Amino acid sequence: MVLCLLRIERHRGMKTGRLLLQSFLSSSLRCGPKSRGDASFIAAVGAFSFGIVGMVGGVSTTRASCSGGSKDGDNPPPMMHSTTVPAILPAEATSALNDGNNKNRGGGIFEPDKVEHNPELPFPETSLKYDTYNGVTLDVTKLTSIPDSATFGIMLGKALAIWSEVGNKGIWLKIPTAQSHLIGPACTLHGFDFQHAERGYCILTKWLPTSSASRLPHGPTHQVGVGALVVHPTSKNRILAVQERSGPAARAELWKMPTGLTDPGEDIASAAIRELKEETGLDCTFDRILCFRQSHGGLFGRSDVFVVCLCKLAPKYELLLERGEDIPLIPQEEEILKAEWIDYDTYANQGLWKGSPLYEEMNRVMMLAVKNNESMNDNNDDGDVNEVHGFVAKELDVGFRPGKQTIYVSSKL
């Protein structure tokens, strides 16, 4: 399904087999078969989940929000031009998909054949990684000694000449913060450019072939936010809502569901559970995804995806209610001003929502989940047209290599 996210650009001479492999690497394998109106979610999640964490070996967003300071993923930023999924991945990303014990010895579909170290290269073999797209990653952190900037410029120039002669294409350069003086010669002398930066290091790239445009990927393009919708176990028309201490929602005194951004390498379901715990102190289980919203033009031009998750409280809280006790709410001191159970009609009719077709539609879907809370299960076949199905999470073995991944599929399939 996610293969449709990529265009087969025949004028670039891209073979279908390479396109299929790249598509596989560029999608998170988290999307299930489409059903009814589920196709847009499936296509999108496949794109962003690996667009964020797959392309560059686990690089993703922080929890900082577009509004600066808050980690709210609930406020849509303005529009911008979206980016497409690129075609070539660094050795760092492809090697992350292999068994960690297979060090450049070949034999796996994601793994390059054994590359004999060229003794004329000025960098040690331990600092170099090769990928299946004729790319090379030079990790400065693996150098036995760090040269000064002038010497590094000369060494890099010699290596580039060798790599170009033997047909290497994409060159990836990882430079730690402590050696940031090496960025200058790489960019000004040899034409490298920034691909992305994380705490502690940056990645520079250079496309060697002069006869074709670069097919190296952009840096991370999306952030993924989650919202946790929780219906009170006994008062079915009440939901859990919070007011924030700062940010645009706080300025509007808005009641909203607990929200936040996914951490690097974190599944949507896990993020919803974590955010709810952090903001209210409550334990819950993920039930299903109800809907999602995509927008563009966020922090530093990133696109934004906000996923509404239906969550269910742990059984221990029902035991408290049976004993006549209240469910304890512990607002996160740094970010949350209040946490309360409020009537859903009060929530949906807040002034900021009124007149917003986007949020009126989101609230409509949430309202259906609230009203059908007791019947939200996979065995409901009563034909109720208002029943909300959503996407359930299944963590499954990949099979052809070690590891598990989460696939989100329609609850009716």
C-alpha positions as CSV (number, residue, x, y, z in Angstrom):
1,M,0.0,0.0,0.0
2,V,2.6,2.5,0.9
3,L,4.4,1.8,-2.3
4,C,2.0,4.3,-3.9
5,L,3.6,7.0,-1.9
6,L,6.6,6.9,-4.2
7,R,6.7,7.9,-7.8
8,I,8.5,5.6,-10.3
9,E,10.8,8.2,-11.9
10,R,11.9,6.3,-15.0
11,H,13.7,9.4,-16.3
12,R,16.2,8.9,-13.4
13,G,16.8,5.3,-14.4
14,M,15.5,3.9,-11.1
15,K,14.8,0.2,-11.4
16,T,11.5,-1.2,-10.1
17,G,13.3,-3.6,-7.8
18,R,15.3,-0.8,-6.2
19,L,12.1,1.3,-5.8
20,L,10.3,-1.6,-4.1
21,L,13.2,-2.1,-1.7
22,Q,13.4,1.6,-1.0
23,S,9.7,1.7,-0.4
24,F,10.0,-1.1,2.1
25,L,12.7,0.7,3.9
26,S,10.9,4.0,3.9
27,S,7.7,2.7,5.4
28,S,7.3,1.5,8.9
29,L,5.3,-1.6,8.2
30,R,2.8,-0.2,10.7
31,C,-0.1,0.2,8.3
32,G,-2.7,-2.4,7.7
33,P,-5.1,-3.0,4.8
34,K,-7.4,-0.3,3.9
35,S,-11.1,-0.4,4.6
36,R,-13.8,2.2,3.7
37,G,-12.4,5.6,4.8
38,D,-9.2,4.2,6.3
39,A,-7.0,4.5,3.2
40,S,-5.8,8.0,4.0
41,F,-4.7,7.0,7.5
42,I,-2.9,3.9,6.2
43,A,-1.0,5.8,3.5
44,A,0.0,8.6,5.9
45,V,1.1,6.6,8.9
46,G,3.3,4.4,6.6
47,A,4.9,7.6,5.3
48,F,5.6,9.5,8.6
49,S,6.4,6.6,10.9
50,F,9.5,5.8,8.8
51,G,9.9,9.2,7.4
52,I,10.7,10.2,11.0
53,V,12.4,7.2,12.5
54,G,13.3,4.9,9.5
55,M,15.2,7.1,7.1
56,V,18.0,8.1,9.5
57,G,18.2,5.3,12.0
58,G,15.8,6.4,14.7
59,V,16.0,10.1,14.4
60,S,12.6,11.7,15.3
61,T,11.0,14.6,17.0
62,T,11.5,15.9,20.5
63,R,8.5,16.6,22.7
64,A,8.8,20.4,22.2
65,S,5.8,21.8,20.5
66,C,5.3,24.1,17.5
67,S,4.2,26.9,19.9
68,G,7.5,26.8,21.8
69,G,7.7,25.2,25.3
70,S,4.5,23.1,25.3
71,K,4.5,19.6,23.9
72,D,0.9,20.0,22.7
73,G,0.3,18.2,19.4
74,D,-3.3,19.4,19.2
75,N,-2.9,22.8,17.5
76,P,-2.7,22.7,13.7
77,P,0.1,24.9,12.2
78,P,-0.4,26.8,8.9
79,M,0.1,25.1,5.5
80,M,3.3,24.6,3.6
81,H,4.5,22.6,0.7
82,S,4.9,18.9,1.7
83,T,8.0,16.8,0.9
84,T,8.1,13.5,-0.8
85,V,9.7,10.3,0.4
86,P,13.3,10.2,-0.9
87,A,15.0,7.3,-2.6
88,I,18.4,6.6,-1.0
89,L,19.1,5.7,2.6
90,P,22.4,6.0,4.6
91,A,24.3,2.9,5.7
92,E,23.4,3.9,9.3
93,A,19.7,3.3,8.5
94,T,20.0,0.2,6.4
95,S,22.4,-1.5,8.9
96,A,19.9,-0.8,11.7
97,L,17.5,-3.1,9.9
98,N,19.9,-6.0,10.0
99,D,21.0,-8.3,12.7
100,G,23.6,-6.3,14.6
101,N,26.1,-9.2,14.5
102,N,26.3,-9.1,10.7
103,K,29.0,-6.4,10.3
104,N,29.3,-5.7,6.5
105,R,29.7,-9.4,5.6
106,G,26.8,-9.6,3.2
107,G,24.1,-12.2,3.0
108,G,21.0,-10.1,4.0
109,I,18.7,-8.3,1.7
110,F,19.4,-5.0,3.6
111,E,23.1,-5.7,3.9
112,P,25.9,-4.8,1.3
113,D,28.3,-7.2,0.0
114,K,31.7,-7.3,1.7
115,V,33.7,-4.3,0.7
116,E,37.5,-4.6,0.9
117,H,39.1,-1.6,2.5
118,N,41.0,0.5,0.1
119,P,44.4,1.1,1.8
120,E,44.7,4.4,-0.1
121,L,41.7,5.9,1.8
122,P,42.9,8.3,4.5
123,F,40.3,7.1,7.0
124,P,40.4,3.8,8.9
125,E,38.1,0.9,8.0
126,T,36.4,1.1,11.4
127,S,35.1,4.6,10.6
128,L,33.4,3.6,7.3
129,K,30.1,1.9,6.5
130,Y,28.8,0.9,3.1
131,D,25.2,0.5,2.1
132,T,23.3,-1.3,-0.6
133,Y,22.9,1.9,-2.7
134,N,26.7,2.4,-3.3
135,G,26.7,4.9,-0.5
136,V,29.4,5.4,2.2
137,T,29.0,6.8,5.8
138,L,32.1,8.3,7.4
139,D,31.7,8.5,11.2
140,V,34.1,11.0,12.6
141,T,33.4,9.6,16.1
142,K,35.2,6.4,15.1
143,L,38.5,8.1,14.0
144,T,41.4,7.1,16.2
145,S,42.7,10.7,16.1
146,I,40.9,13.9,15.1
147,P,42.7,16.0,12.6
148,D,42.7,19.8,12.4
149,S,40.2,21.3,9.9
150,A,42.8,21.9,7.2
151,T,44.2,18.4,7.4
152,F,40.6,17.0,7.5
153,G,39.8,18.9,4.3
154,I,42.7,17.4,2.5
155,M,41.9,13.9,3.8
156,L,38.2,14.2,2.8
157,G,39.1,15.5,-0.7
158,K,41.3,12.4,-1.3
159,A,38.6,10.1,-0.1
160,L,35.9,11.7,-2.3
161,A,38.2,11.3,-5.4
162,I,38.6,7.6,-4.6
163,W,34.9,7.0,-3.9
164,S,33.9,8.9,-7.1
165,E,36.3,6.8,-9.2
166,V,34.9,3.5,-7.9
167,G,31.3,4.5,-8.4
168,N,30.1,5.4,-4.9
169,K,27.2,7.8,-4.9
170,G,25.8,9.1,-1.6
171,I,28.3,10.2,1.0
172,W,27.2,10.6,4.6
173,L,29.3,12.4,7.1
174,K,28.6,12.1,10.8
175,I,30.3,14.9,12.9
176,P,29.9,15.1,16.7
177,T,29.5,18.5,18.4
178,A,32.9,18.2,19.9
179,Q,34.5,18.1,16.4
180,S,32.2,20.8,14.8
181,H,35.3,22.5,13.5
182,L,35.3,19.9,10.7
183,I,32.0,21.1,9.3
184,G,33.6,24.1,7.7
185,P,36.0,22.3,5.2
186,A,33.3,19.7,4.4
187,C,30.8,22.3,3.4
188,T,32.9,25.1,1.9
189,L,35.6,23.0,0.2
190,H,33.8,19.9,-0.8
191,G,30.1,20.9,-1.2
192,F,28.6,18.9,1.7
193,D,25.2,20.2,3.0
194,F,23.3,19.6,6.2
195,Q,20.9,16.6,6.2
196,H,19.8,16.8,9.9
197,A,21.1,17.5,13.3
198,E,20.5,15.9,16.7
199,R,21.7,16.5,20.2
200,G,25.4,15.6,20.0
201,Y,26.0,15.4,16.3
202,C,25.0,16.5,12.8
203,I,24.8,14.6,9.5
204,L,26.1,16.1,6.3
205,T,25.6,14.6,2.8
206,K,27.1,14.9,-0.7
207,W,25.9,13.3,-3.9
208,L,28.9,12.4,-6.1
209,P,27.4,11.6,-9.6
210,T,27.5,14.8,-11.7
211,S,25.2,13.2,-14.3
212,S,22.2,12.9,-12.1
213,A,20.3,14.9,-9.5
214,S,20.7,13.9,-5.9
215,R,18.4,11.1,-4.6
216,L,19.5,11.4,-1.0
217,P,16.6,11.8,1.4
218,H,15.6,15.0,3.2
219,G,16.0,15.0,7.0
220,P,13.0,14.1,9.3
221,T,9.9,15.8,7.9
222,H,7.1,14.9,10.3
223,Q,6.2,15.0,14.0
224,V,3.5,12.7,15.3
225,G,1.2,13.9,18.2
226,V,-1.3,11.9,20.1
227,G,-4.4,12.7,22.1
228,A,-5.9,10.3,24.7
229,L,-9.7,10.2,24.9
230,V,-10.9,8.5,28.1
231,V,-14.5,8.0,29.0
232,H,-15.5,7.8,32.7
233,P,-16.2,4.2,33.6
234,T,-19.6,4.9,35.2
235,S,-20.6,8.4,33.9
236,K,-20.6,7.5,30.2
237,N,-21.2,11.1,29.0
238,R,-18.1,12.4,30.9
239,I,-14.6,12.4,29.5
240,L,-11.2,13.2,31.0
241,A,-10.0,16.8,30.2
242,V,-7.1,19.0,31.2
243,Q,-6.2,22.7,31.1
244,E,-2.6,23.6,30.3
245,R,-0.5,26.1,32.2
246,S,1.0,27.7,29.1
247,G,0.6,27.9,25.3
248,P,-2.3,28.8,23.1
249,A,-4.7,26.3,24.8
250,A,-3.9,27.9,28.1
251,R,-4.5,31.4,26.8
252,A,-8.0,30.3,25.6
253,E,-8.6,28.5,28.9
254,L,-9.4,25.4,26.7
255,W,-10.4,22.1,28.1
256,K,-8.7,19.4,26.0
257,M,-7.8,15.8,26.1
258,P,-4.3,14.9,27.3
259,T,-1.9,15.3,24.4
260,G,1.7,15.2,23.4
261,L,4.3,14.1,20.8
262,T,5.7,10.7,20.3
263,D,9.3,10.1,21.4
264,P,11.9,8.6,19.0
265,G,11.2,5.0,18.4
266,E,7.9,5.1,20.2
267,D,4.7,3.6,18.9
268,I,1.5,5.7,18.8
269,A,-0.3,3.4,21.2
270,S,2.6,3.6,23.7
271,A,2.8,7.4,23.4
272,A,-0.9,7.8,24.2
273,I,-0.5,5.6,27.4
274,R,2.6,7.5,28.4
275,E,1.1,11.0,27.9
276,L,-2.0,10.1,29.9
277,K,0.1,8.9,32.7
278,E,2.4,11.9,32.7
279,E,-0.4,14.5,32.6
280,T,-2.9,13.0,34.9
281,G,-1.2,10.1,36.8
282,L,-3.7,7.6,35.4
283,D,-2.9,4.1,34.1
284,C,-4.7,3.0,31.0
285,T,-4.6,0.6,28.0
286,F,-4.7,1.6,24.4
287,D,-8.0,0.6,22.7
288,R,-8.0,2.0,19.2
289,I,-7.3,5.0,16.9
290,L,-10.4,7.0,16.2
291,C,-9.1,9.5,13.7
292,F,-6.1,11.6,12.8
293,R,-5.4,15.1,11.5
294,Q,-2.5,16.1,9.2
295,S,-1.2,19.6,8.8
296,H,1.9,21.3,7.4
297,G,4.2,24.3,8.2
298,G,5.0,23.5,11.8
299,L,8.3,23.8,13.8
300,F,11.1,24.6,11.3
301,G,8.7,23.7,8.4
302,R,7.9,20.2,9.6
303,S,4.5,18.6,8.9
304,D,2.4,17.5,11.8
305,V,0.1,14.5,12.4
306,F,-2.2,14.4,15.4
307,V,-3.8,11.0,16.2
308,V,-6.9,10.6,18.5
309,C,-6.6,7.4,20.5
310,L,-9.4,5.9,22.6
311,C,-7.9,4.6,25.8
312,K,-9.5,2.6,28.7
313,L,-8.7,3.0,32.4
314,A,-7.1,0.2,34.2
315,P,-9.6,-2.1,36.1
316,K,-8.3,-0.9,39.5
317,Y,-10.2,2.3,39.1
318,E,-13.5,0.6,38.7
319,L,-12.8,-1.2,42.0
320,L,-12.2,2.2,43.6
321,L,-15.6,3.4,42.3
322,E,-17.3,0.3,43.6
323,R,-15.9,1.1,47.1
324,G,-17.3,4.6,46.8
325,E,-13.9,6.3,46.2
326,D,-13.0,8.8,43.5
327,I,-10.5,8.2,40.7
328,P,-7.4,10.1,41.8
329,L,-6.3,12.8,39.3
330,I,-2.7,14.1,39.6
331,P,-2.1,17.0,37.2
332,Q,1.5,17.2,36.0
333,E,2.9,20.1,38.0
334,E,5.0,21.7,35.2
335,E,2.4,21.6,32.4
336,I,-1.1,20.9,33.6
337,L,-3.2,23.4,35.6
338,K,-6.3,21.3,36.0
339,A,-7.5,17.7,35.3
340,E,-11.2,17.0,35.6
341,W,-14.0,14.8,34.3
342,I,-16.3,17.1,32.3
343,D,-19.5,16.6,30.4
344,Y,-18.8,15.8,26.7
345,D,-21.3,18.4,25.5
346,T,-19.5,21.0,27.5
347,Y,-16.2,19.9,26.0
348,A,-17.5,19.9,22.4
349,N,-19.3,23.3,22.6
350,Q,-16.3,25.4,23.8
351,G,-15.9,28.6,21.9
352,L,-12.7,27.7,20.1
353,W,-14.2,24.6,18.6
354,K,-17.3,26.3,17.3
355,G,-17.0,27.5,13.7
356,S,-14.0,25.2,13.0
357,P,-15.1,22.5,10.5
358,L,-11.9,20.6,11.3
359,Y,-12.4,20.3,15.0
360,E,-16.2,20.0,14.8
361,E,-15.5,16.8,12.7
362,M,-12.9,15.6,15.1
363,N,-15.3,16.2,18.0
364,R,-18.1,14.4,16.1
365,V,-16.1,11.2,15.8
366,M,-15.1,11.5,19.5
367,M,-18.8,12.0,20.4
368,L,-19.7,8.7,18.6
369,A,-17.0,6.9,20.6
370,V,-18.4,8.4,23.9
371,K,-22.0,7.4,23.1
372,N,-21.0,3.9,21.9
373,N,-18.4,3.3,24.6
374,E,-20.1,0.3,26.0
375,S,-20.4,-1.4,22.5
376,M,-16.9,-0.5,21.4
377,N,-15.6,-4.1,20.7
378,D,-14.8,-6.2,17.7
379,N,-17.7,-8.5,18.2
380,N,-20.5,-5.9,17.8
381,D,-22.4,-6.9,14.7
382,D,-25.7,-5.2,15.4
383,G,-25.4,-3.1,12.3
384,D,-25.5,0.3,14.1
385,V,-24.4,2.9,11.5
386,N,-23.1,5.1,14.3
387,E,-20.8,2.6,15.7
388,V,-17.2,3.7,15.7
389,H,-14.7,1.1,14.7
390,G,-11.3,2.7,14.4
391,F,-7.9,1.1,14.1
392,V,-6.6,-1.5,16.7
393,A,-2.9,-2.2,17.3
394,K,-1.2,-5.5,16.7
395,E,2.4,-6.0,17.6
396,L,3.8,-8.8,15.4
397,D,7.1,-10.5,14.5
398,V,8.6,-9.3,11.3
399,G,9.6,-12.8,10.5
400,F,12.3,-12.5,7.8
401,R,14.5,-10.7,10.4
402,P,14.6,-10.2,14.1
403,G,12.2,-7.8,15.8
404,K,8.6,-6.8,16.1
405,Q,6.6,-4.0,14.6
406,T,3.1,-2.6,15.3
407,I,0.4,-2.7,12.6
408,Y,-2.8,-0.7,13.0
409,V,-5.8,-2.3,11.2
410,S,-9.5,-1.6,11.0
411,S,-11.3,-3.2,14.0
412,K,-13.8,-4.7,11.5
413,L,-11.2,-6.6,9.5
